């Protein structure tokens, strides 16, 4: 069983160490920030990735609320708890005994103390919480709680899910003849290995051949258990430092775990051992790309194209690199070669379909994406199949078939519920469908789609907190649903993350206009006129509405409106002049322009002003 240990770090360092030691002595794996890099310790994304691999959540709360990520209103420890709840993980909460002595310099004050109080209150209302004092006292409490949980789980779990069945691993590479045997004995051994420390695993494998150990590593890698795979491959390389399969695979594991520098070191060594492997060159290209070394990535892929045989990934990854650089014609040539070499491999078919989509050739795009869908229809469903449905959904979206796009994206997110891009796309389509239903007067249908969009945006934000687009599009959806205050908060978050983005700035401005926060609205353009007609109109309507409300407060009569002030008229004049140029047939804008010029030239009567 893998346990996620959530807490603040500095103030609970000794307590965490005691819990981790106790769990590992009891053969339990622990998902912990101690193995994160120093930067990842303050990254929600690193926590989310680790939480996805865990079966139980243990939260420890003392007198600190914790780091609040940029653009968030909650700390990482609270967001970790919320994500564990969304996943339906069993939650065990441990709160420090309020009577236990605690250093003043490890206690929060002010706003964070209040947030911590509310978090503890929520925990106590939902879970059976346990108080702790010393590190050893906490460790004993955690172990006791997990032992009770394990006993309950064994009693509830059906026997069939614990028995081994079927082949666990097919052949991985051309040099390996050994396959793992099947049956209950292997299933038991794999469970035992999953609980072992690295030293224990090393001792366990002491009587195994390199080929046998390698097969276990390949199994963990193909099952997506990257931490166990990493541990196994490291043991392999201790035994056989030049084992090219282990060098390549561990490089791929490190790349997937975000350690690109270590991945590069391993893959470059693998290339020196086997310079003819296109697989190694394909993986090198990915790592070079992630490190921003685009020219090196292209050289690696180009070199990979000269090898025999050419690995599928070379074609697909090379085409992706070119496509993302806007070199669509070059990408088309590479992706066509990929399909010619691998006509029944869905990644090649999907990439060719995506290139045609970027080219604007929807019929050909649909043709190849549907072929990819046909290829996988008889396969066992797998997370990577989501790529097929997501790209086919994008093609339907381009022709405005939102219903088909929604169905395909729903299927994609069921196959891979940890992909923030497809979840974000599902939210965008659901939001558009909600807006369409709203315009047609289908209130219940609109609510259903808006609810789906909101839930999807929240998940996408939790999975990829650094992506401003999630906040930006969430704000647009909230505006469509009439929730302007919430929209303003999300738009502000997006703007703080990407202040130079024109689309982000315009969305934030539209929300500020609705909130009549016109001073901040004008400030974000720093004296420049917005290029968006939507924002130009929003500014004008914001000033007119504010004038109308000011008049209503002054006179109590909406019909007796006071004019805009001379300064307001001067501010609005260039906006309205721009709108008159854009909409020369608009009587409203031409009439407003005349009124503004009248206000600028001198006092006006009580009959003129800001009413619309």
N, C-alpha and C positions, 0 to 999 in steps of 0.2 A: 504494500500500500504506500502511495506517495502522498505526503502531507505538506500542505503549504503553510508556512509560518509567517504570519503577518504581524508587524509591530513597527513602531519607530525604532531607530537604530542606536544612536549614541547613548540614550538614557537607559536602554534595556540590553546593552551589549552582553553583560554577564548572564542575564536571565536567558537570552537567546542561546548562548553557548551551552548552558546547562541543559536546555530542552533538546537542542540538536544532538548533543552527546548521548542523552538518555534514549532518544528515538533511534539513533543509529546503532546503539548497543542492542536495541530490541529488533534489529533487522528491518527498520522502516526507512524508506527514502524520504529526504526532506527537501522541499523546494524552498530555497532560502536566498536572501539578497547577498549573503556573504560570498556567493560565487559570481555575483554580477560584477561588472566593471564599476569603477567609481562613478562614471557618468550614468550607467544604467540604474544605479541605486535610486536615482531620482526620476526614473523614467517609468511611467505607467505602462508603456508598451512591453517593457521587459517583464513586469509583473504579470501582465495579461498572458504573455507567452508561457510563463511558468505555471500560471494557474490552469491553463488549458491541459496541462499534463498531470494535474493532481486530482486526487479523489476525495480529499478531506481538507477543510479549512480550519486552521487554528489561529484565532486573533487574540493578541495580548495588548492590553491598553493600560497605560500608567497615567502620567500627568502631562504628556505632550500630545498635541494633535497631529503633528507631522508636516512634511513638505507638501505644499500646494503647488501642483504643476502649473506652468504658464498657461493662461487661458481657462483655468478651472476655478471652481469655487469651493471644491472639497479637496481634502488631503489624499495622498496616495493610499494611506491605510483605510480610509473610508471608501474610496473607489474600489479598492481590492475586495472589501466586504460586499459591496453592491454587485460586483461582477461574480463573485462566488455565489451569491444568492440567485442571480440570473441563471447561472449554470445548474442550480439545484444541488450544490455541494452540501454535505453535512457541515454545520458550523458549530465550533466549540469556542466559547468566549471566556477569557480570563481577565478579570479586572483587578487592579491593585487594591489591596485593603486600604480604605481611606485613613485608617488609624496607624498604618505602618509608616515609620519615619522615612522621609524622602528629601533629598537635597533641594533647596530653594532654586538653585540654578538649573535644575532639571524639571521645573514646573512652568507651564505656559501661563501667561496672563492676558487680559484683554479679550479681543475677538476670538483668538484661537482657543482660549480657555472655555469660552461660551460654546464654541462649536464642538469641543470635546465633550462638554457636559451633555449637549443634545445627542451626540453620537452614543454616549454611554446609556442615556435614557432609552434610546431606540433599541439598543442591544438588550437591555434588561426587560423591555416589553416583549421581545420576540424569542429570546433564548434563555435556557437555564444557564446562568453565568456562575463562575466559580471565582472566589477571591484568592489572591496570592500575596505572598510577602517576599521571601528570599528567593534566589535563583533555584536552589534545591527544592524548595516548596512548590514553585511553579512547575518544575520538571516532573515532580511526582504527580501533580494534578493532571498534567497533560497526558502522561503515560496511562494513568488510571482511566481517564475518559476515553482514550483511543482503544484500550483493551476492551472496555464495555461495548464500544461500537463494533469492534471486530467480531466479538461473540454474537452480537445481534445480526450482523451481516451474514455470517456463516449459516446461522439458523434460517435466514430468510432466502438465501440464494439457492436456486434450483441446482440439483446435482449435475445436470447435463452441462451447465455453463462452466463447470470446473474440470470436466474430463477432456483429455486430448482427443482430437479427431482430425483426420485429413492431413494433407501435406502442408508443412509450414513454409517451405521455401523451394522455389524452383531454381534452376541453374542461374548463377549471377554473371560469371565471365567465362571466357573460352578456355582458361587454364585450370579451372576448378572442377574436379570430378566428384568431390564429396558433397553429398546432400545431407542435411539434418534428418535423422530418423523421426518417426512420428510416434504418437502414443502418450499415455499418461506419464511415463517416466520422464520424457522430455519436457512436457508441460510443467511437471514438478520442478525439474532442474531450472527451467527458465524463470519460474517464480522465485526460486532460491537465489539465482544470480541477480535478479532485480533488486533484492534486498541487501546484497553484499556491498561492502566498501571496495575501493579499488585494490587495497592490499589483499582482502579476502578473495576477490575475483582472480587476482594474479596467482595466488596459491592454488585456487581451484583448478586453474588451467595448466598447472605445472606439468601434468602428465599427458596433456593433449598435444597433438602436432600443430604446426602453424596453419596447415590447411583446415584443420578442425576448428581452431579458434577463429579463423577468418570467416567461416560460415556463420558462426554466432553473431559476429559483428555485422555481417551483411543482413542477417535476419533483423537485427535491431534497427539498422538503417532503413530497410525497406518497410518496416512497421512504423517508422516515424519517431522511434524512441531515440532521439538524438543524443541525450545525455549518456545513456547506456552504450550507444554506439561509439561515442567519443571515448569513453573509458576503455572499451574493448579494443578499439584501434590503437590507442596509446600503449596498451599492454602488448599488442601485436608488434608495434614498432620498437618496443624495448627488446623484444626477442629477435626481431628481424628488421633492422633499421632501413634496409633497402627494399622492403616489400612494396612493390609499386602499387598493388591494389589497395593496401592500407594507406599509403601516402595519398593516393588520389581520393579515396573515400573519406579519409579524415579531413582532407582539404575541403571537400564538399560539405561535410558536417559543420566545420568551422565557419564556412561561408553562410550556411543557413542559420547559424547561431549568431551571426553578426560580427564574427571575429575575422575580418577580411585580411588583416596583416598576417595572422597565423596561417590562414588558408593559402595566401600567396606563397609563403615560405614552403609549405608542404607540397603545393602543386608544382612549384618550380623545381623542387628536388625530384618529384615524380617524373617531370619531363626530362631531367638529366638521365634518369634511370631508363626511361622508355621514350625516346624522342619521336617514335613513330605512332604514338597513341593519339588519335583524334579526340578521344574522350577527355583525356587530360587537357588538351588544348581548348576544348569547349568549356570546361570548367574554369580554366585560366581566363578565358575571355570574360566570363561572368564576373570573376573577382576583379579583373582590371577595370571593367565597367563600373563596378560598385565603388572602386577607389578613384573614379573620375579619370582614369587613364584610357581614354577612348581610342586613341591611336594604337596603343598596345593591344587593346581588346580586338580591334579590327585585324591587326597583324596576326594575332593568335587564331582567329577564325579563318583568315585567309590561308594560314599555314595548315590548319586542320582540313581544309578542302583539298589539299594535295595528298593526303594520306589515304591508304587503302586498308580497310574500308573507311568511308567517312561516316562518323557517328551522327545519328539523327539530330542530336542537340546542336551540332555545328551549323546545320542549315537553319534550324529554327532560331537559335540565339543570334546568329549573324544577321538574319532578316530582321529580327526585332531591333537590333542595334541600328541598322540602316533606317528602318521605318521611323524610329524615334528621333532620328536626325533629320527627318523630312526627305530622305533620299528614296522616294517611293519606287521609282523605276529600278534602281539597283536592288531594292528589297524584293521586288517582283521577280527579278531574274533568279535570285538565290532561293526564294521560296518555291518557285517552279521546279528547280533542280531537286529540292527536298522532297516534293511530292513524287517526282519521277523516280527517285531512289527509294522512297518509302510510301508507296501508294495506299497502304492500309494502316498507316500510323496516324492517329487522330491529331497529334500535335502539328505534324506537317500540313495536314489538311486545314486545320484551324488557322495556322499562320498565313497560308495563302489566301484564305477567305478574309482574314483581317487586313491584309495588304490591299486586296481589291476594295474593301470597305473604305480604307483611307484614301484610295484613289477616286472614290465616288462611284465605283462600278457595283451597284447594289445587286443586279441579277447574278453576276459571276460570284460575288461574295456569298450570296445565299446558296448558290449551287455547291460550293466547296464546304461551307459550314454544315449544310444538311448532309453531305457525304460523311463528314466527321461524326455527326449525330448517328447516322446509320451504322458506322463502324463500332461505336461503343454500346449500341442498344442491347447486345447480348452479353456484354461483359458484366462482371460483378461491379456494382456501383462503387466509385472511388472518388475521393476529394478532387483529384486532378481532372475528373470529367466535368467539373463545374466550369472549366475554361471553355468547353464547347458551348454550353448553354448561355454563358455570359456573352460570348461574342455573337452568337446567333441573335440574342436579345438586342444587342446594339444595332444589328442590321435592321431588325423590325422597328426599332426606335427611330432609325433614320427615315423610314417611310411612314412614320407616325402611327404605326400599329401598336398602340400602347398596351392593349390587352394581351397580345401575344408576347410582347416584351416582358410584361409583368409575370406571366406564367413561367416563362423561361428563367427569369431571374429568381423567382421563388424556388424553382428546382435547383438552380445553381447554389443558392445559399443553404439549402438543405444538405447538399452534398459537401459543402465546405462552409461551415458556420463561423470560421475564423478569418475569412477573407474580407477586409474592410472595403475593398474596391467594389466587389459585387454587392455587398450589403448597402453601400452608399448608392449604387445604381438602382437597386430595388427601391430605396427611399425616394429617389428622384422620380421614378416612374409612378410610384404609388401617389406621390404628391400631385403629379400632373393629372392622374386619373381622378383624384379627389377634387381638384379644381374644376375639371370637366363636369363631374357629377354635380358639383355645387352650382355651376352655371346652368345646368339643366333642371335644377330644382329637386334633384334626388338627394335629399338631406341625409338619409341613413347610409346610403352608399358612399357619400362623400365622407361621412364620419369614419366609416370602416377604412377607407383608403388613407385618410389623414392619420388615423391611429397606427396603421401599419407603417406609414412614412416616419412618424415620430419615433416609434420603437426602433426602427432600422437606423435612423440617424443617431440615436443615443448609443446603440451598439457600435456603429461605425466610429463614433467619437471616442468611445472607450477603447476600441482596438487600435485606433490611430489618432491619438490626441494631438499630434503635431500637424495634422492635415487641416489647414484653414478652410478648405472647400466644404468639409462636412458641416462646419458651423455656418458658412455662408448659405448653403442650400437649405439648411434647417431653418435659417432665418426667413428665407423666401417662403418656405412652406407655412411657417407660423403666421406670416403676413396674410397668405391666402386663406388661412383658417380664422383670421380676425384677431389673432393673439399678438397685438402690436408690442406690448411691453416685453414679452418673452422674445419676440423677434429682435427687438432692439438689443437685448443682452447678447444674443448669439451673433448678431452682426458686429457688435462692438468687439467681441472676442476675435472674430475673423479679422477685423481691421487691425487690432493690436498685433496679430500674428503676421499680417501681410499688408502693412500700411501703404506700400507703393503700388499695390494691385488696383487697377482702375475699376474693375468689376466689383471688388470688395469695397472700395471707397464709395462707389455709387449706391451699393446696397445699404451700407451704413447710413449714407446721407438720406436715402428714402425713409429709413426708419426714424432718423432724427427729425425729419420733416413732419412725420405723423405725430411724433411726440412734442412737436412745436419747440424743439430745442434748436432754434435757428442760429444762435451764436456759435455753438459747436459745429453745426452743419457748415457754416461759412468758413470756419477756421480750418477744416480739413482740406479745403481747396486753396487756401492761402492766397486769396485774391483772384484766382483763376475761375473761369466759367466751366461748369461741368460739360462734358461732351454728350452726355446722355439726355435725350429729350425727357425721359421719365424723371430724371433728377431736376431738370430745369422746371418742369411743371410742378414737381413736389415742393420746390422752394417757393414758387409763386403762390401756390395754394396754402402753404404753411403761413406765409406772411399775411395773406388775406384772412385766413381763419383766425389768426392771432388778433388781427385788427377787429374782427367781428366779435370775438369773445371780450376784448377790452371794452368795446362799445356796450355790449350787453351788461357787463358788470357796472359800467358807469351810468347807464340810463335805465336799465331794466327792460328795455324794449328793443327786440331784435330788429325791428323795422327802421329804427332811427340809428343808423350806423354812423360812427365817426369816421372821417377820412384817415388814410394812412398818414403817418408823419412825413415830413419832407425828407428826413434821412432814410426812412424806409422806402420811399418812392425812388430816391437816388440809388439805393442798393438794388432795387428790383428792376430798374429800367433796362440794364444790359441783358438781363435774363429774358424779359418779355420781348425785347428787340430781336433776340436770337430766335425765340419761339415764333415770332411773326414771319421771319425768314423761312423757318422750317414749315410753318403752316399758314401760307398767305391767304387761304380761304377761310380762316377761322375768325368769325366776327368777334368772339370773346377776346381773343388775344389783341386784335386791332383796337377794339374799344378800350381795353385795359391800358394799352400803350398810350392812347390819347389822354386818358385820365391821369396816368403817371406823369406825363409831360406837363399837364396842367398843374399838378401838385408841385412839381419842381419849379415852375415859373412864378408861383405865388400862392397866397392863401385861397382855399376853395370853400364853397358853401357847405352847409351841413348835409346837403343831399348827395354829395359825392363821397367816395371813400372805398372802404375795403369789402363791402358786401358782395358776394357772388351769388 
